[in-house]
């Protein structure tokens, strides 16, 4: 009797990590961290602190530029996002 085992995504990921040369592991770790930070939502507290820090450093955009690229219909509708 033959048992077929399909590897899960995590198993495939771990296999890739196990076969990665040791000297590349710090870069791989950083890539995974950056990837997670880019797709996972920030906590409200972290978002506030980031926004406050950007405001203090004057890393802000004029309010009108936030609306650039929106069509007239979108600007005057109740729903901005489809």
Residue frames relative to the residue before (quaternion, step in Angstrom):
aa qw qx qy qz dx dy dz
X 1.0000 0.0000 0.0000 0.0000 0.00 0.00 0.00
X 0.2087 -0.7944 0.5645 0.0819 3.54 -0.80 1.04
X 0.1770 -0.7686 0.6086 0.0872 3.53 -0.86 1.02
X 0.1994 -0.7802 0.5847 0.0981 3.54 -0.67 1.10
X 0.1179 -0.7880 0.6027 0.0443 3.52 -0.86 0.99
X 0.1881 -0.7589 0.6155 0.0992 3.55 -0.69 1.09
X 0.4094 -0.7278 0.4952 0.2398 3.55 -0.73 1.06
X 0.4099 -0.6810 0.5482 0.2601 3.53 -1.05 0.81
X 0.6736 -0.4782 0.3634 0.4307 3.53 -1.27 0.25
X 0.6470 0.5183 -0.3252 0.4549 3.59 0.96 -0.81
X 0.6411 0.5178 -0.3256 0.4636 3.57 0.97 -0.81
X 0.6524 0.5023 -0.3118 0.4741 3.57 0.98 -0.83
X 0.6345 0.5258 -0.3232 0.4654 3.57 1.03 -0.81
X 0.6682 0.4969 -0.3018 0.4643 3.58 0.89 -0.94
X 0.6260 0.5277 -0.3429 0.4605 3.60 1.02 -0.74
X 0.6388 0.5168 -0.3234 0.4694 3.59 0.99 -0.82
X 0.6544 0.5086 -0.3111 0.4651 3.57 0.96 -0.87
X 0.6565 0.5268 -0.3101 0.4421 3.58 0.93 -0.90
X 0.7364 0.4033 -0.2346 0.4900 3.60 1.05 -0.66
X 0.4885 0.6488 -0.4361 0.3877 3.57 1.28 0.14
X 0.4937 -0.6573 0.4710 0.3200 3.62 -0.83 0.89
X 0.6210 -0.6029 0.3676 0.3403 3.55 -0.98 0.93
X 0.6707 0.5211 -0.3141 0.4242 3.59 0.92 -0.83
X 0.6728 0.4781 -0.2979 0.4797 3.60 1.22 -0.35
X 0.4798 0.7124 -0.4156 0.2993 3.60 1.22 -0.30
X 0.6355 0.5096 -0.3744 0.4430 3.69 0.85 -0.65
X 0.6580 0.4925 -0.3137 0.4755 3.60 0.99 -0.77
X 0.6354 0.5250 -0.3267 0.4625 3.57 1.01 -0.80
X 0.6320 0.5315 -0.3248 0.4610 3.57 0.98 -0.84
X 0.6616 0.5017 -0.3063 0.4656 3.58 0.90 -0.91
X 0.6328 0.5337 -0.3317 0.4524 3.59 0.99 -0.81
X 0.6603 0.4963 -0.3100 0.4707 3.59 0.93 -0.87
X 0.6502 0.5161 -0.3195 0.4571 3.59 0.96 -0.84
X 0.6631 0.4928 -0.3015 0.4759 3.59 0.91 -0.91
X 0.6246 0.5394 -0.3325 0.4565 3.58 1.00 -0.81
X 0.6806 0.4829 -0.2972 0.4640 3.60 0.82 -0.95
X 0.6539 0.5145 -0.3182 0.4543 3.59 0.94 -0.83
X 0.6847 0.5047 -0.2929 0.4366 3.57 1.03 -0.75
X 0.7728 0.3579 -0.2065 0.4817 3.62 1.07 -0.54
X 0.6645 0.4805 -0.3205 0.4742 3.60 1.13 -0.44
X 0.4627 -0.6829 0.4780 0.3018 3.58 -0.88 0.85
X 0.4831 -0.6486 0.5079 0.2966 3.53 -1.16 0.69
X 0.5352 -0.5676 0.4973 0.3797 3.52 -1.23 0.42
X 0.6364 -0.5217 0.3798 0.4227 3.62 -1.13 0.44
X 0.6462 0.5266 -0.3247 0.4468 3.59 0.98 -0.80
X 0.6703 0.4869 -0.3008 0.4724 3.59 0.91 -0.89
X 0.6338 0.5318 -0.3246 0.4585 3.58 1.02 -0.81
X 0.6437 0.5166 -0.3160 0.4679 3.58 0.97 -0.87
X 0.6755 0.4973 -0.3010 0.4536 3.59 0.85 -0.96
X 0.6360 0.5133 -0.3317 0.4712 3.59 1.00 -0.77
X 0.6726 0.4994 -0.2925 0.4612 3.58 0.89 -0.93
X 0.6479 0.5135 -0.3106 0.4692 3.57 0.98 -0.87
X 0.6481 0.5179 -0.3100 0.4644 3.58 0.97 -0.88
X 0.6611 0.4964 -0.3033 0.4739 3.59 0.95 -0.87
X 0.6449 0.5183 -0.3238 0.4589 3.60 0.99 -0.78
X 0.6607 0.5116 -0.3087 0.4544 3.59 0.95 -0.85
X 0.7069 0.4183 -0.2469 0.5142 3.58 1.13 -0.68
X 0.4210 -0.7296 0.4292 0.3259 3.57 1.38 0.13
X 0.3681 0.6923 -0.5151 0.3462 3.55 1.03 0.88
X 0.3722 0.7272 -0.4778 0.3229 3.53 0.67 1.16
X 0.3434 -0.7026 0.5792 0.2301 3.54 -1.33 0.26
X 0.5422 -0.5809 0.4742 0.3791 3.59 -1.09 0.58
X 0.6103 -0.6035 0.3783 0.3467 3.56 -0.97 0.89
X 0.6538 0.5350 -0.3287 0.4223 3.60 0.91 -0.85
X 0.6354 0.5338 -0.3531 0.4320 3.61 1.03 -0.62
X 0.5744 0.5921 -0.3853 0.4136 3.59 1.16 -0.40
X 0.7044 0.4502 -0.2532 0.4868 3.58 1.20 -0.50
X 0.4481 0.6999 -0.4568 0.3174 3.61 1.24 -0.16
X 0.7737 0.3394 -0.2637 0.4656 3.53 -1.03 0.81
X 0.5890 0.5330 -0.3851 0.4698 3.57 1.24 -0.16
X 0.4498 -0.6930 0.4961 0.2671 3.54 -0.96 0.83
X 0.6893 -0.4810 0.3549 0.4094 3.54 -1.29 0.39
X 0.6387 0.5341 -0.3232 0.4498 3.58 0.99 -0.86
X 0.6734 0.4960 -0.2964 0.4611 3.59 0.94 -0.86
X 0.6497 0.5387 -0.3226 0.4285 3.58 0.97 -0.80
X 0.7784 0.3437 -0.1717 0.4964 3.57 1.03 -0.72
X 0.5624 0.5704 -0.4189 0.4276 3.59 1.19 0.29
X 0.5915 -0.5735 0.4304 0.3688 3.55 -1.26 0.33
X 0.7430 0.3202 -0.1900 0.5562 3.55 1.16 -0.58
X 0.2399 -0.7716 0.5743 0.1316 3.58 -0.64 1.10
X 0.7480 0.3433 -0.1938 0.5339 3.56 1.01 -0.80
X 0.4753 -0.6797 0.4751 0.2938 3.59 -0.93 0.90
